Amino acid sequence: MHQDEKYMRIALAEAKKGEGQTSPNPMVGAVLVKNDRIISKGYHRGPGKLHAEAVVLKDAGPDARGSTLYINLEPCCHTDKRTPPCTKEIIKSEIKRVVIGIEDPNPLVNGRGIKELIDAGIGVEEGALKKDATRINEAYAKFVTKNIPFVILKSASSLDGKIALPSGESRWITGKIARRYAHRLRLMVDAVLVGVGTVIADDPLLNVRHIKSKGKQPLRIVLDSRLRIPLTSKILDTSRGQDTLIVTTRSASVEKIEELNKSGVKTVIAENRDDGEISLKSLINQLGKSGIMSLMIEGGSTISSSALTENIVDKIIIIYSLRIIGGKDSISMVSGPAPKSLNDSVFLKDVRIKRLGEDIMVEGYIN
């Protein structure tokens, strides 16, 4: 088992090389081992490209015979895609044993790949580093089973939970290392969402900078129920290949919608909640239908409150600056009415804490 975990860890490291490139496919890494020696390793680089299993089998050639394949996700066995089933290639290569991190949650696979290998006489072990293998493809798992994006709520805050002064000043609460990490998070998701208030106050680009992005940029989404966004906003510049989607309502100016569309900015009319604001639950259903697998909310206190109230958040990431801002008029991380009791508050599970230079990151899942 120790050896299985050793090589599965390498397979997971390979899989992570595909961060930000594989959506709507999963991140998958594979390692071929023979006589306790790695003979090939590789990863899936993106839709339409070879799956990780095919990469290592092609590289190993005839040497794959009698080897053990380590892979963090169950091999595919269906033809509803652009590449051939990996199970067939594995069987054809006469691999002796396959060690798998987790079953593929895709209903088209979900155990069928494992059964096909076992029926062919190949030994299969399942569950090596299961928790890590599950975490790396958490967005994919939600998307293929529910057809809606995995939602991350991300915020940068002082130790006392303030995200800005009463004047709106918020740059920079956190340090450079934390800001680089925030850009890495953007690279890993399909879309980033903010409210129009953030756009008016900060005029953000919402792109990936300060790190190597391999050319991939997330879709920028702005919630703007009354279409207040200034036409000079940086986020409306799509000339560098990064798309922007403005989510508005029927009360928005038709003339302004037409002007935005002419400039290359997409607009969509969303459903309203009873209070007239945009329904985030309805929006993520629309995003899922358009192929958005993962979404990060970087909005202010109002959007954070709405996202939590509408119960659309899967993971929360808070980067705390080691400063205390204070002031009852300073802007808190989450607005809206207080819960009636502590039992109604949001509690996180599977929490991880990490130091980011001078700041502290807390990451957890909605309980």
C-alpha positions as CSV (number, residue, x, y, z in Angstrom):
1,M,0.0,0.0,0.0
2,H,2.9,2.3,0.8
3,Q,4.2,1.9,-2.8
4,D,0.7,2.5,-4.2
5,E,0.5,5.8,-2.4
6,K,4.0,6.8,-3.5
7,Y,3.2,6.4,-7.2
8,M,-0.4,7.7,-6.8
9,R,1.1,10.9,-5.4
10,I,3.2,11.2,-8.5
11,A,0.1,10.6,-10.7
12,L,-1.7,13.4,-8.8
13,A,1.3,15.8,-9.3
14,E,1.1,15.0,-13.0
15,A,-2.7,15.7,-13.0
16,K,-2.1,19.1,-11.4
17,K,0.0,20.1,-14.4
18,G,-3.3,20.4,-16.3
19,E,-4.8,23.0,-13.9
20,G,-6.8,25.6,-15.7
21,Q,-6.6,23.7,-19.1
22,T,-8.8,20.7,-19.0
23,S,-12.4,22.0,-18.3
24,P,-14.9,20.6,-18.9
25,N,-12.8,17.5,-18.6
26,P,-11.2,16.3,-15.4
27,M,-7.6,16.7,-14.4
28,V,-5.9,13.3,-14.8
29,G,-2.4,12.1,-14.3
30,A,-1.0,8.6,-15.0
31,V,2.2,6.7,-14.1
32,L,3.4,3.4,-15.5
33,V,5.6,1.3,-13.2
34,K,7.4,-1.9,-14.0
35,N,9.9,-3.7,-11.6
36,D,9.6,-0.8,-9.2
37,R,10.7,1.7,-11.9
38,I,8.7,4.4,-13.6
39,I,8.8,3.8,-17.3
40,S,6.3,6.5,-18.3
41,K,4.3,9.4,-16.8
42,G,2.0,12.0,-18.2
43,Y,-1.2,14.0,-17.9
44,H,-4.3,15.1,-19.8
45,R,-3.6,18.5,-21.4
46,G,-7.1,19.5,-22.4
47,P,-10.3,18.7,-24.4
48,G,-9.7,16.8,-27.6
49,K,-6.1,15.9,-26.5
50,L,-4.9,12.5,-25.5
51,H,-6.1,11.2,-22.1
52,A,-3.4,10.6,-19.5
53,E,-3.6,6.8,-20.0
54,A,-3.1,7.1,-23.7
55,V,-0.2,9.5,-23.2
56,V,1.8,7.0,-21.0
57,L,0.8,4.0,-23.1
58,K,2.0,5.7,-26.2
59,D,5.3,6.7,-24.5
60,A,5.9,3.2,-23.1
61,G,5.0,1.2,-26.2
62,P,5.6,-2.5,-25.8
63,D,7.3,-2.0,-22.4
64,A,3.8,-1.4,-20.9
65,R,3.1,-5.1,-21.0
66,G,3.1,-6.5,-17.4
67,S,3.3,-3.1,-15.8
68,T,1.1,-1.4,-13.2
69,L,-0.8,1.8,-14.2
70,Y,-1.5,4.4,-11.5
71,I,-4.2,6.9,-12.3
72,N,-6.1,9.3,-10.1
73,L,-9.5,8.8,-11.9
74,E,-11.2,5.7,-13.3
75,P,-10.4,5.2,-17.0
76,C,-13.1,6.1,-19.4
77,C,-15.0,3.4,-21.3
78,H,-17.5,5.3,-23.4
79,T,-17.4,6.8,-26.9
80,D,-19.4,10.0,-26.2
81,K,-16.2,12.1,-26.7
82,R,-13.5,13.0,-29.2
83,T,-11.0,10.4,-28.0
84,P,-11.3,6.6,-27.9
85,P,-12.1,4.7,-24.7
86,C,-9.0,4.3,-22.5
87,T,-10.1,0.9,-21.1
88,K,-9.7,-0.7,-24.6
89,E,-6.1,0.7,-24.9
90,I,-5.2,-0.5,-21.4
91,I,-6.5,-4.1,-22.1
92,K,-4.8,-4.1,-25.5
93,S,-1.5,-3.1,-23.8
94,E,-1.6,-6.2,-21.5
95,I,-1.1,-4.1,-18.4
96,K,-1.1,-6.4,-15.3
97,R,-2.6,-4.1,-12.7
98,V,-4.4,-0.8,-12.4
99,V,-4.4,1.4,-9.2
100,I,-7.2,4.0,-9.2
101,G,-7.7,7.0,-6.9
102,I,-11.5,7.2,-7.3
103,E,-14.3,6.1,-9.6
104,D,-15.3,8.5,-12.3
105,P,-18.6,10.3,-11.1
106,N,-19.6,10.7,-14.8
107,P,-22.8,8.6,-15.2
108,L,-21.4,7.4,-18.5
109,V,-18.5,5.7,-16.6
110,N,-19.1,5.4,-12.8
111,G,-17.7,1.9,-12.2
112,R,-18.1,0.6,-15.8
113,G,-14.5,1.2,-16.6
114,I,-13.3,-0.7,-13.6
115,K,-15.7,-3.6,-14.4
116,E,-14.4,-3.8,-18.0
117,L,-10.8,-4.0,-16.7
118,I,-11.7,-6.7,-14.2
119,D,-13.6,-8.7,-16.8
120,A,-10.5,-8.6,-18.9
121,G,-8.5,-10.2,-16.2
122,I,-6.7,-7.1,-15.0
123,G,-6.2,-6.6,-11.3
124,V,-7.8,-3.4,-10.1
125,E,-7.1,-1.6,-6.7
126,E,-9.3,1.4,-5.9
127,G,-9.0,4.2,-3.2
128,A,-5.3,5.1,-3.1
129,L,-5.1,8.7,-1.8
130,K,-8.9,8.9,-2.3
131,K,-9.3,12.2,-0.4
132,D,-6.7,13.9,-2.6
133,A,-8.0,12.4,-5.7
134,T,-11.5,13.5,-4.9
135,R,-10.4,17.1,-4.1
136,I,-8.5,17.6,-7.3
137,N,-11.6,17.0,-9.4
138,E,-14.3,18.4,-7.1
139,A,-15.5,20.9,-9.7
140,Y,-15.7,18.2,-12.4
141,A,-17.7,15.8,-10.1
142,K,-20.4,18.4,-9.4
143,F,-20.6,19.5,-13.0
144,V,-21.1,16.0,-14.5
145,T,-23.6,14.9,-11.8
146,K,-25.7,18.1,-11.4
147,N,-24.9,20.1,-14.6
148,I,-24.2,23.3,-12.6
149,P,-20.8,24.9,-11.8
150,F,-18.8,24.3,-8.6
151,V,-18.9,27.7,-6.8
152,I,-16.1,29.2,-4.8
153,L,-16.7,32.3,-2.7
154,K,-13.4,34.1,-2.3
155,S,-12.7,37.2,-0.2
156,A,-9.7,39.2,1.2
157,S,-10.3,40.5,4.6
158,S,-8.7,42.0,7.7
159,L,-8.6,39.8,10.9
160,D,-11.8,41.4,12.1
161,G,-13.7,40.6,8.8
162,K,-13.5,44.0,7.1
163,I,-13.0,44.2,3.4
164,A,-12.9,48.0,3.0
165,L,-13.0,51.3,4.8
166,P,-16.2,53.4,4.9
167,S,-14.7,55.4,1.9
168,G,-14.5,52.2,-0.1
169,E,-10.7,52.0,0.1
170,S,-9.6,48.4,0.0
171,R,-6.2,48.3,-1.9
172,W,-4.3,46.5,-0.7
173,I,-5.6,44.6,2.3
174,T,-3.4,41.6,1.6
175,G,0.2,41.3,0.4
176,K,1.8,40.5,-2.9
177,I,2.1,36.7,-2.4
178,A,-1.6,36.5,-1.5
179,R,-2.5,38.5,-4.6
180,R,-0.5,36.2,-6.8
181,Y,-2.3,33.3,-5.2
182,A,-5.7,35.0,-6.1
183,H,-4.6,35.1,-9.7
184,R,-3.7,31.4,-9.6
185,L,-7.3,30.8,-8.4
186,R,-8.6,32.7,-11.4
187,L,-6.5,30.5,-13.7
188,M,-8.2,27.4,-12.2
189,V,-11.8,28.4,-12.8
190,D,-13.9,28.9,-15.9
191,A,-15.5,32.2,-14.7
192,V,-15.1,35.0,-12.2
193,L,-18.2,36.9,-10.9
194,V,-18.4,40.4,-9.3
195,G,-21.2,42.9,-8.7
196,V,-21.4,46.2,-10.6
197,G,-20.6,48.0,-7.3
198,T,-17.1,46.4,-7.4
199,V,-16.7,47.5,-11.0
200,I,-17.7,51.1,-10.2
201,A,-15.5,51.3,-7.1
202,D,-12.3,49.5,-8.3
203,D,-12.5,49.3,-12.1
204,P,-10.9,45.8,-12.1
205,L,-9.5,43.9,-15.1
206,L,-10.5,40.5,-13.5
207,N,-7.8,38.7,-15.6
208,V,-4.9,36.4,-14.7
209,R,-1.7,38.4,-14.2
210,H,1.6,38.0,-12.3
211,I,1.7,34.2,-13.0
212,K,2.1,32.0,-16.1
213,S,-1.4,31.6,-17.5
214,K,-0.7,29.5,-20.6
215,G,-3.0,32.0,-22.4
216,K,-6.1,31.0,-20.6
217,Q,-8.4,33.7,-19.1
218,P,-11.6,33.2,-17.2
219,L,-15.0,34.5,-18.4
220,R,-15.7,37.8,-16.5
221,I,-19.3,38.0,-15.2
222,V,-20.8,41.2,-13.8
223,L,-24.1,41.3,-12.0
224,D,-25.8,44.6,-12.9
225,S,-29.6,44.5,-12.5
226,R,-30.1,48.2,-13.7
227,L,-27.1,48.3,-16.1
228,R,-25.2,50.9,-14.2
229,I,-21.8,49.8,-15.5
230,P,-19.7,52.7,-17.0
231,L,-19.0,52.1,-20.7
232,T,-15.3,53.1,-20.0
233,S,-14.8,50.2,-17.5
234,K,-11.7,48.1,-18.1
235,I,-13.8,44.9,-17.8
236,L,-15.6,45.8,-21.0
237,D,-12.4,45.6,-23.0
238,T,-12.5,42.3,-24.9
239,S,-9.8,43.2,-27.4
240,R,-7.3,40.8,-25.7
241,G,-9.5,37.8,-26.1
242,Q,-11.1,37.7,-22.6
243,D,-14.9,37.6,-22.8
244,T,-17.2,39.5,-20.5
245,L,-20.8,38.7,-19.7
246,I,-23.2,41.3,-18.1
247,V,-26.1,39.7,-16.2
248,T,-29.0,42.2,-16.0
249,T,-32.8,42.3,-15.8
250,R,-35.7,43.4,-17.9
251,S,-35.5,46.9,-16.2
252,A,-32.2,47.6,-18.0
253,S,-31.9,50.0,-20.8
254,V,-32.4,48.3,-24.2
255,E,-30.2,51.0,-25.9
256,K,-27.3,50.2,-23.5
257,I,-27.7,46.5,-24.0
258,E,-27.4,47.0,-27.8
259,E,-24.4,49.3,-27.2
260,L,-22.7,46.6,-25.1
261,N,-23.4,43.9,-27.6
262,K,-22.0,45.9,-30.4
263,S,-18.7,46.3,-28.5
264,G,-18.4,42.6,-28.2
265,V,-19.7,42.3,-24.6
266,K,-22.4,39.6,-24.1
267,T,-25.5,40.3,-22.1
268,V,-28.1,38.0,-20.6
269,I,-31.4,38.7,-18.9
270,A,-31.7,36.8,-15.6
271,E,-34.6,35.9,-13.4
272,N,-35.4,38.1,-10.5
273,R,-35.8,37.1,-6.8
274,D,-38.9,38.4,-4.9
275,D,-36.8,41.5,-3.8
276,G,-36.1,42.4,-7.5
277,E,-32.4,41.4,-7.3
278,I,-30.9,38.8,-9.7
279,S,-31.4,35.2,-8.7
280,L,-28.0,33.6,-8.4
281,K,-29.5,30.1,-8.2
282,S,-31.2,30.7,-11.6
283,L,-27.9,32.1,-13.0
284,I,-25.8,29.1,-12.1
285,N,-28.3,26.9,-13.9
286,Q,-27.8,29.0,-17.0
287,L,-24.1,28.9,-16.6
288,G,-24.1,25.1,-16.3
289,K,-26.1,24.8,-19.5
290,S,-23.4,27.0,-21.3
291,G,-20.6,24.7,-20.1
292,I,-19.2,26.6,-17.2
293,M,-17.8,24.0,-14.8
294,S,-16.4,26.3,-12.1
295,L,-17.2,29.8,-10.9
296,M,-15.4,32.0,-8.4
297,I,-17.3,34.8,-6.8
298,E,-15.0,37.8,-6.0
299,G,-17.8,40.3,-5.2
300,G,-18.3,42.5,-2.2
301,S,-20.4,42.0,0.9
302,T,-23.8,42.1,-0.9
303,I,-23.0,39.4,-3.4
304,S,-21.4,37.3,-0.7
305,S,-24.5,37.5,1.4
306,S,-26.7,36.7,-1.6
307,A,-24.6,33.7,-2.6
308,L,-24.7,32.3,0.9
309,T,-28.4,33.0,1.4
310,E,-29.3,31.3,-1.9
311,N,-27.1,28.3,-0.9
312,I,-25.1,28.1,-4.1
313,V,-21.6,28.1,-2.5
314,D,-19.5,24.9,-2.3
315,K,-16.2,26.2,-1.0
316,I,-15.1,29.4,0.8
317,I,-11.6,30.8,0.6
318,I,-10.8,33.8,2.8
319,I,-7.4,35.4,2.8
320,Y,-6.9,37.2,6.1
321,S,-4.5,40.1,6.4
322,L,-2.9,40.3,9.8
323,R,-4.3,43.8,10.4
324,I,-7.4,45.0,12.3
325,I,-9.3,47.7,10.6
326,G,-12.1,48.3,13.1
327,G,-14.9,50.8,12.8
328,K,-18.6,50.0,12.8
329,D,-18.9,51.8,9.5
330,S,-16.2,49.8,7.8
331,I,-17.5,47.3,5.2
332,S,-17.9,43.7,6.4
333,M,-17.2,40.6,4.4
334,V,-20.8,39.6,4.4
335,S,-23.8,42.0,4.7
336,G,-27.5,41.3,5.0
337,P,-29.6,40.4,8.0
338,A,-28.0,38.5,10.9
339,P,-29.0,34.9,11.5
340,K,-31.6,34.3,14.1
341,S,-29.3,32.0,16.0
342,L,-25.7,30.6,15.8
343,N,-27.3,27.3,14.6
344,D,-28.3,29.2,11.4
345,S,-24.8,30.5,10.7
346,V,-22.6,29.1,8.0
347,F,-20.1,26.5,9.4
348,L,-17.2,25.2,7.4
349,K,-15.9,21.6,7.3
350,D,-12.7,20.0,6.0
351,V,-10.8,23.3,6.7
352,R,-7.3,23.9,5.5
353,I,-5.1,26.8,6.8
354,K,-2.1,28.0,4.8
355,R,0.4,30.8,5.2
356,L,0.7,33.1,2.1
357,G,3.6,35.3,2.9
358,E,2.4,37.8,5.5
359,D,-1.3,36.7,5.2
360,I,-3.3,33.6,6.2
361,M,-5.6,31.6,3.9
362,V,-8.5,29.7,5.4
363,E,-10.3,27.3,3.0
364,G,-13.3,25.1,3.8
365,Y,-16.5,23.6,2.5
366,I,-20.0,24.6,3.3
367,N,-21.3,22.2,5.9
